[in-house]
Amino acid sequence: MKTRSRTFKKVLTVVGLLVAIVGISLLLGSKKTEDILDYFRPFFQALMYVENEYYGKESIDHDKLLEGAIEGLLEGLDDPFAWYFSPEEAEESRIDTEAQYGGLGIVVEYDSQHKAIRVISPMVGSPAMKAGLQAGDLIITIDGTPVSTMGYWEAIQNLRGTPGEPVTIEVLREGVDEPLVFTIVRERIELKTVHYDFLETKQGRVGYIRLTRFSRPTPDELRKVLNTVYDTGVKGLILDLRDNPGGLLDVAIEVASFFVDEGVIVRVKGSRGIVDVYRSYGNEYPNLPMVVVVNKGSASASEIVTAALRDNNIATVVGTTTYGKAAVQRVFPLYNGGELWLPIAHYFTPSGEDIHMKGVKPQITVESTITTQIPSAELTITKMHVEWRKDPYLVKAVEVLEEKIHALEVKP
């Protein structure tokens, strides 16, 4: 009886969530309530047939049924930027947005062969590094529960937790006969989204700044980095936005404002045709010769900043054509803990260019497919080491920057 009751509650959750989604469409759209409900009647019929007549109904996974229904609904929009995030994926998205979480500070993956969590690397300064975890370690139990019985997402959630609380893990390490046991106190792990270095060129020292995401802490991080970079008396700047998938619109506007004295940053056209124009908040730093480096992985907020610096004649764009995501998404929380990400507007560059599914074309193209990622262990630190002479993108960026600096210095 209890099993039947739980099943019935899950079916009600599926139906209730779908009715809620239909309700949202009614509030935002123009169709009548009875028209929408009548149109979706075949779906509810199908759900009831599955629940009552399906031979394997006792083993139905209602979570999968629910998520499949929502994903199918969004697929019908034929929009690559209409997304459904499961509760687990929504939590990962939140971490990307906030760039921090409570945990051990390790980059991991699931090892299906051993049904364990494999450590790719502990982050610099993290509790995991201090405790002695190493790359390649296999986490087989968490607080006494085998990872093999909980799966990847549950294991990740159990490794994370409130800062100050301990977690005990059992680890298999190559070359060690017996499992190792670690009790580690969780800390707040802050993932840096801004990294920097100094490049020595023929025209003097230039500042190199790499943004990996546009998260809430990004503007404060960037301000600190710019203060450090400017204090050394650099001759120019390189802003590297390669493989930066974007992030928050307001953060993109604030980041662009660090470099644009005045002028339009981006234009946003909503679903009702209203266009909002966002202008620079004002630049507090001196303008220096500047280059922005992009590639196919530069998307969304990265493209907003790139186009703003290009159209306002602040920087020269070097690299390959960007991704072309001009969709502004709004996140709608769902009853099951998941999230609906719906495009509610498109943005246009300051010059009015529509880059959606087209991308921002560089002013100077680099014919290379090389990709460079921040090492996993260095995700928690800001200062990095860049071997730019081995990177065709940065070689070209430095070349362009040297010409700009030289032209400025010989100008009467």
Long-range contacts (C-beta under 8 A, 24 or more apart in sequence): 7-51, 7-60, 7-62, 10-62, 10-63, 10-66, 11-47, 11-51, 11-62, 13-62, 13-66, 13-335, 13-336, 14-47, 14-62, 14-65, 14-66, 14-69, 15-44, 15-47, 16-335, 17-66, 17-70, 17-334, 17-335, 17-336, 18-43, 18-44, 18-69, 18-70, 18-73, 20-334, 20-335, 21-70, 21-73, 21-340, 24-332, 43-69, 63-336, 66-336, 67-338, 70-334, 70-338, 70-340, 74-340, 79-327, 79-343, 81-325, 81-327, 81-329, 81-341, 81-343, 82-341, 82-342, 82-343, 83-329, 83-340, 83-341, 84-338, 84-339, 84-340, 84-341, 85-338, 85-339, 85-341, 86-338, 87-336, 87-337, 87-338, 88-153, 88-156, 88-157, 89-338, 89-339, 90-337, 90-338, 90-339, 91-157, 93-339, 95-191, 96-213, 96-215, 96-247, 97-215, 97-216, 97-247, 97-248, 98-215, 98-216, 98-217, 99-190, 99-191, 99-192, 99-193, 99-213, 99-215, 99-216, 99-217, 99-218, 100-188, 100-189, 100-190, 100-191, 100-217, 101-160, 101-188, 101-189, 102-160, 102-161, 102-162, 102-163, 102-165, 102-186, 102-187, 102-188, 102-189, 103-159, 103-160, 103-161, 103-186, 103-187, 103-189, 104-128, 104-131, 104-133, 104-159, 104-160, 104-167, 104-184, 104-186, 104-187, 104-189, 105-129, 105-187, 105-189, 105-380, 106-133, 106-159, 107-376, 107-377, 107-379, 108-139, 108-156, 108-159, 110-152, 110-155, 111-138, 114-138, 114-140, 114-172, 115-147, 115-148, 116-140, 116-147, 116-148, 116-172, 117-147, 117-152, 117-155, 117-156, 117-159, 120-376, 121-375, 121-376, 121-377, 122-377, 123-189, 123-376, 123-377, 123-378, 123-379, 123-380, 124-377, 124-378, 124-380, 124-381, 125-380, 125-381, 126-187, 126-189, 126-380, 127-184, 127-185, 127-186, 127-187, 128-184, 129-377, 131-182, 131-184, 132-182, 133-171, 133-182, 134-173, 136-173, 136-174, 137-171, 137-172, 137-173, 137-180, 138-171, 138-172, 138-173, 139-169, 139-170, 139-171, 140-170, 140-171, 140-172, 140-179, 141-169, 141-170, 142-167, 142-168, 142-169, 143-167, 143-168, 143-169, 144-168, 160-186, 161-186, 162-186, 163-187, 163-188, 189-380, 190-217, 190-380, 191-215, 191-379, 191-380, 192-221, 192-379, 192-380, 192-381, 192-382, 193-217, 193-218, 193-221, 194-218, 194-221, 194-222, 194-225, 194-382, 195-225, 195-374, 195-378, 195-381, 195-382, 195-383, 195-384, 196-225, 196-228, 196-229, 196-382, 196-383, 196-384, 197-383, 197-384, 197-385, 197-386, 198-229, 198-232, 198-234, 199-238, 199-386, 199-388, 199-394, 199-398, 201-235, 201-398, 201-401, 201-402, 202-402, 203-235, 203-236, 203-401, 203-402, 203-405, 203-406, 203-409, 204-234, 204-235, 204-405, 205-232, 205-233, 205-234, 205-235, 206-234, 206-235, 206-236, 206-237, 206-238, 206-398, 206-401, 206-405, 207-232, 207-234, 207-236, 207-237, 207-238, 208-237, 208-238, 208-240, 208-386, 208-388, 208-394, 209-237, 209-238, 209-239, 209-240, 210-240, 210-374, 210-384, 210-386, 211-239, 211-240, 211-241, 211-244, 211-255, 211-302, 212-243, 212-244, 212-374, 213-244, 213-245, 213-246, 213-247, 214-244, 214-246, 214-247, 214-248, 214-251, 214-252, 214-255, 214-300, 214-301, 214-302, 215-247, 215-248, 215-251, 216-248, 216-251, 218-247, 218-251, 218-255, 219-251, 219-254, 219-255, 219-258, 221-382, 222-255, 222-258, 223-258, 224-382, 225-382, 226-258, 226-285, 230-285, 230-286, 234-288, 235-288, 235-289, 235-405, 236-288, 236-289, 236-290, 236-291, 236-401, 236-404, 236-405, 237-288, 237-289, 237-290, 237-291, 238-290, 238-291, 238-292, 238-293, 238-394, 238-397, 238-398, 238-401, 239-290, 239-291, 239-292, 239-293, 239-305, 239-309, 239-315, 240-293, 240-393, 240-394, 241-292, 241-293, 241-294, 241-298, 241-302, 241-305, 241-306, 242-293, 242-294, 242-295, 242-297, 242-298, 242-319, 242-371, 242-372, 242-393, 243-295, 243-297, 243-298, 243-371, 243-373, 244-297, 244-298, 244-299, 244-301, 244-302, 245-297, 245-299, 245-300, 245-302, 246-299, 246-300, 246-301, 246-302, 246-303, 246-325, 247-300, 247-301, 248-301, 249-301, 249-304, 249-328, 249-347, 251-301, 252-300, 252-301, 252-302, 252-304, 252-305, 253-278, 253-281, 253-304, 254-281, 255-301, 255-305, 256-280, 256-304, 256-305, 256-308, 256-309, 257-281, 257-282, 257-283, 258-283, 258-284, 258-285, 259-283, 259-285, 259-287, 259-290, 259-309, 259-314, 259-315, 260-308, 260-309, 260-312, 260-314, 261-287, 263-312, 263-350, 264-308, 264-311, 264-312, 264-350, 265-304, 265-308, 265-350, 266-304, 266-307, 266-308, 266-347, 266-348, 266-349, 266-350, 267-347, 267-348, 267-349, 267-350, 267-352, 268-328, 268-345, 268-346, 268-347, 268-348, 269-345, 269-346, 269-347, 269-348, 270-344, 270-345, 271-344, 271-345, 280-312, 287-314, 289-401, 289-404, 289-405, 289-408, 290-314, 290-315, 290-316, 290-401, 290-404, 291-315, 291-316, 291-317, 291-318, 291-397, 291-400, 291-401, 291-404, 292-316, 292-317, 292-318, 293-318, 293-319, 293-393, 293-394, 293-397, 294-318, 294-319, 294-320, 294-322, 294-360, 294-362, 295-319, 295-320, 295-322, 295-371, 295-393, 296-320, 296-321, 296-322, 296-323, 296-359, 297-323, 297-371, 298-322, 298-323, 298-360, 299-323, 299-324, 299-325, 300-325, 300-326, 300-327, 303-355, 303-359, 303-360, 304-347, 306-360, 307-349, 307-350, 307-351, 307-353, 307-355, 307-360, 308-349, 308-350, 310-349, 310-360, 310-363, 311-349, 311-350, 311-351, 312-350, 316-363, 316-364, 316-400, 316-404, 317-360, 317-361, 317-362, 317-363, 317-364, 318-362, 318-363, 318-364, 318-366, 318-393, 318-396, 318-397, 318-400, 319-362, 319-365, 319-366, 319-393, 320-362, 320-365, 320-366, 320-368, 321-358, 321-359, 321-360, 321-361, 321-362, 322-355, 322-359, 322-360, 323-359, 324-355, 324-356, 324-357, 324-358, 324-359, 324-360, 325-356, 326-354, 326-355, 326-356, 326-357, 327-356, 364-396, 364-400, 366-392, 366-393, 366-396, 367-392, 368-392, 368-393
